[in-house]
Amino acid sequence: MDGIDIATLRELFILPFLTGLVLAVLLPLLGCYLRLRGEWLAALGFSHIAAAGSVLGLPLGLPTTLTATVATTLAALANALIARMGNSQFALMLVLGWAGALFLAANTNQGEVISEGLLRGQLYFSTAGHLVGALITLAGFLLSLHWLNRRLLIQRFFPDYYAANGRTNWHHELLFVVLLVPAVVLGTLAIGALPAFALFFVPAWVAFGLVRSWKHGLWLSAIIGASVYLLAFFIALLMNQPFGPLLALLLALTSVLRLVGPIKGQNSY
């Protein structure tokens, strides 16, 4: 491009593109496990807590990524300490996060601009730090996948297994939270609260309406997330459209694929 050097091109397009692509693989994979655990609304609740935490960093003079991570971690810890209520606690987090983000934005200099970006998505403003964080989280997930996958499946289908055998389950619970929190924070900061939730929710929901095995569902959810992301990124770039809403819209359109699912009434993950 005339007048744009390589460094500028990298900052404007390559870094955001790679960051979003990594997240488009990571979030659907984690979304499969959220559906498995019956906690699919967690991604939306945590993402709005992350948005509120990010806005809170402005008056405190702290990096928004740091305050978003702290807020999401505290919410995850609170969730671990209370009795399970299905998705009810995550719905409450959604309400608190949304209200908190907008309330803080209205009373903070530049807060409204930041909050709108967090809720709609600001992929083109993502940095090398976001890319590194996304890569580390994805690498951690893939390296621990075999061990984590087995334990989470056992917990889902044999809920009394660990207690009956005198074994603890906090190890895999902690690891799952350690992977989920940065994924939610990075997804919220780079893609936006609702578009990030769409990546957590839709690919997993569609994939398990089309396949018969858990392994195939994981693969297909990652493929759907990455494919829709690529389509949304280049359409938004070439047609000058807002990326976050376009990504969410295209993901929603993939739901029609469930109409061609092989078996009615198969698993409902």
C-alpha positions in Angstrom: 0.0 0.0 0.0 1.3 3.4 -0.9 2.4 5.5 2.1 2.1 2.6 4.6 5.2 0.9 5.8 5.4 -2.7 7.0 5.4 -1.8 10.7 2.2 0.2 10.3 0.6 -2.5 8.3 1.4 -5.1 10.9 0.0 -2.9 13.7 -3.2 -2.1 11.8 -4.1 -5.4 10.3 -1.8 -8.4 10.9 -1.7 -8.3 14.7 -5.5 -7.8 15.1 -6.1 -10.5 12.5 -3.9 -13.1 14.2 -5.2 -12.2 17.6 -8.8 -12.7 16.5 -8.0 -15.9 14.7 -6.4 -17.5 17.8 -9.4 -16.4 19.8 -11.8 -17.8 17.2 -10.3 -21.2 17.8 -9.8 -21.0 21.6 -13.3 -19.6 22.5 -15.3 -22.3 20.7 -13.2 -25.0 22.2 -13.8 -23.7 25.7 -17.4 -23.1 24.8 -17.8 -26.9 24.3 -16.8 -27.5 27.9 -19.1 -24.7 29.2 -22.0 -26.5 27.5 -20.8 -29.8 28.8 -20.9 -28.4 32.4 -24.3 -26.7 31.8 -22.6 -23.3 32.2 -22.9 -21.8 28.8 -24.1 -18.4 30.1 -20.8 -18.1 32.0 -19.1 -16.6 29.0 -21.7 -13.8 28.8 -21.7 -13.1 32.5 -17.9 -13.1 32.9 -17.5 -11.0 29.7 -19.6 -8.2 31.1 -17.8 -8.3 34.4 -14.6 -8.0 32.4 -16.0 -5.0 30.6 -16.9 -3.3 33.9 -13.5 -4.1 35.3 -11.8 -2.7 32.3 -13.7 0.6 32.6 -12.9 0.7 36.3 -9.2 0.9 35.4 -9.6 4.4 33.9 -10.3 6.3 37.1 -7.8 4.1 39.0 -5.1 4.9 36.5 -4.4 1.1 36.0 -4.1 -0.9 32.8 -7.6 -1.9 31.6 -6.4 -5.5 31.0 -5.2 -5.8 34.6 -8.4 -4.5 36.1 -10.5 -6.6 33.8 -8.6 -9.7 34.7 -8.9 -9.0 38.4 -12.6 -8.4 38.2 -13.2 -11.6 36.2 -11.0 -13.6 38.5 -12.9 -12.4 41.6 -16.2 -13.2 39.9 -14.9 -16.7 39.1 -13.8 -17.2 42.7 -17.2 -16.1 43.9 -18.9 -18.5 41.6 -16.8 -21.3 42.9 -17.7 -20.6 46.5 -21.4 -20.4 46.1 -23.8 -23.3 45.6 -24.4 -24.2 42.0 -27.6 -22.5 40.6 -27.3 -23.5 37.0 -26.9 -20.4 34.9 -28.7 -18.1 37.4 -25.5 -16.7 38.9 -24.1 -15.9 35.5 -27.3 -14.1 34.5 -26.8 -12.0 37.7 -23.2 -11.3 36.6 -24.5 -10.2 33.2 -26.8 -7.7 34.9 -24.2 -6.4 37.3 -21.5 -6.2 34.7 -23.6 -4.4 32.1 -25.0 -1.9 34.6 -21.6 -1.4 36.2 -19.8 -0.8 32.9 -22.3 1.8 31.8 -22.6 3.4 35.2 -18.8 3.8 35.5 -18.6 4.9 31.9 -21.1 7.7 32.5 -19.0 9.0 35.4 -15.5 8.6 34.0 -13.6 10.7 31.5 -13.6 8.8 28.1 -15.5 6.0 29.8 -18.3 6.0 27.3 -16.0 5.6 24.4 -14.2 2.7 26.1 -17.4 0.9 27.3 -18.9 1.1 23.8 -15.8 -0.4 22.3 -15.8 -3.2 24.8 -19.5 -4.0 24.2 -19.3 -3.7 20.4 -15.7 -4.9 19.9 -12.4 -3.2 19.1 -10.4 -5.9 17.3 -8.4 -3.3 15.3 -7.0 -1.8 18.5 -5.7 -5.1 19.8 -2.0 -5.2 20.6 0.9 -7.6 20.6 0.2 -8.2 24.2 -3.3 -9.5 23.4 -1.9 -11.8 20.7 0.8 -13.2 23.1 -1.8 -13.7 25.8 -4.2 -15.5 23.4 -1.4 -17.8 22.2 -0.3 -18.7 25.7 -3.8 -19.5 26.7 -4.4 -21.6 23.6 -1.1 -23.4 24.2 -2.0 -24.1 27.8 -5.4 -25.4 26.8 -4.0 -27.8 24.1 -1.1 -29.0 26.4 -3.6 -29.9 29.2 -6.4 -31.0 26.9 -5.9 -34.8 27.3 -5.9 -34.6 31.1 -8.5 -32.0 31.4 -10.9 -33.5 28.9 -10.9 -36.9 30.7 -11.6 -35.4 34.1 -14.3 -33.0 32.9 -16.1 -35.8 31.0 -16.0 -38.0 34.1 -17.4 -35.2 36.3 -20.2 -34.6 33.8 -21.3 -38.2 33.3 -20.3 -39.7 36.7 -20.8 -36.8 39.1 -20.2 -39.0 42.2 -17.0 -40.6 40.9 -14.5 -38.4 42.7 -16.3 -38.5 46.0 -16.9 -42.3 45.8 -13.2 -42.9 45.2 -11.9 -40.4 47.7 -10.4 -38.2 45.0 -10.4 -34.4 44.8 -11.7 -32.5 41.8 -10.4 -29.0 42.6 -7.3 -29.5 40.4 -9.2 -29.6 37.1 -11.7 -27.0 38.3 -8.9 -24.6 39.0 -7.2 -25.3 35.7 -10.4 -24.7 33.8 -10.9 -21.4 35.5 -7.2 -20.4 34.9 -7.8 -21.0 31.2 -11.3 -19.5 31.0 -10.5 -16.2 32.7 -7.9 -14.9 30.3 -9.9 -16.3 27.3 -12.9 -14.2 28.5 -10.9 -11.1 29.2 -9.0 -11.2 25.9 -12.1 -12.0 24.0 -14.0 -9.1 25.6 -11.1 -6.6 25.0 -10.4 -7.6 21.5 -13.7 -8.8 20.0 -16.4 -7.4 22.4 -18.6 -8.8 25.1 -21.4 -10.1 22.9 -19.3 -11.2 19.9 -17.0 -13.1 22.3 -20.0 -14.8 23.8 -21.2 -15.7 20.4 -17.9 -17.5 19.8 -18.2 -19.4 23.0 -21.8 -20.3 22.4 -22.8 -20.7 18.8 -20.0 -23.0 17.3 -20.4 -25.5 20.1 -24.1 -25.5 19.9 -24.1 -25.9 16.1 -21.3 -28.5 16.1 -23.1 -30.9 18.6 -26.2 -30.7 16.5 -24.3 -32.2 13.6 -22.0 -34.8 15.0 -22.2 -38.0 17.0 -19.0 -37.9 19.0 -17.4 -35.5 21.5 -14.1 -35.5 19.7 -15.7 -34.6 16.4 -17.7 -31.9 18.1 -14.5 -30.3 19.4 -13.0 -30.3 15.9 -16.1 -28.9 14.2 -16.6 -26.2 16.8 -13.1 -24.9 16.2 -13.5 -25.1 12.4 -16.8 -23.2 12.6 -15.4 -20.5 14.8 -12.3 -20.0 12.6 -14.2 -20.1 9.3 -16.8 -17.6 10.4 -14.1 -15.3 11.8 -12.2 -15.3 8.6 -15.3 -14.5 6.6 -16.3 -11.7 9.0 -12.9 -10.2 9.2 -12.4 -9.8 5.4 -16.0 -8.7 4.7 -15.7 -6.0 7.4 -12.4 -4.9 6.1 -13.4 -4.8 2.4 -16.9 -3.4 2.9 -16.0 -1.0 5.8 -18.5 -2.7 8.2 -18.3 -3.0 12.0 -16.5 -6.3 12.8 -18.1 -7.3 16.1 -21.8 -7.1 15.0 -20.9 -8.7 11.7 -19.2 -11.6 13.4 -22.1 -12.1 15.7 -24.6 -12.0 12.8 -22.7 -14.5 10.7 -22.3 -16.8 13.7 -26.1 -16.6 14.3 -26.7 -17.5 10.7 -24.7 -20.7 11.1 -27.5 -22.0 13.4 -29.4 -23.0 10.2 -26.9 -25.9 10.0 -28.6 -27.6 12.9 -31.6 -28.1 10.7 -29.6 -30.7 8.8 -28.4 -32.5 11.9 -28.2 -36.3 11.4 -30.4 -37.4 14.3 -33.3 -35.7 16.0 -33.1 -35.6 19.8 -29.4 -36.4 19.9 -27.1 -35.0 22.6 -28.1 -31.5 23.8 -24.7 -30.1 24.8 
